[in-house]
Amino acid sequence: MANPDQKTMLINNAYEEIKNICINLQKDTCASNLEVKSLLKLIMNEWEEKQIKKTGFGFR
């Protein structure tokens, strides 16, 4: 497993990439902040369901 510094860097990089994707989505589609937040929540819910099915565990 990655050390804490590597984990922090990976999380920060993922955050920046997701933020840029959301910004580009808003520019391309004129989506509101609420629409982007709703989409992110749907993605997280879908991902959590797949994790639960795959491992039997979810996030807590």
Secondary structure, DSSP 4 states (H G I P E B T S, - for coil): ---HHHHHHHHHHHHHHHHHHHHHHHHHH---HHHHHHHHHHHHHHHHHHHHHHHS----
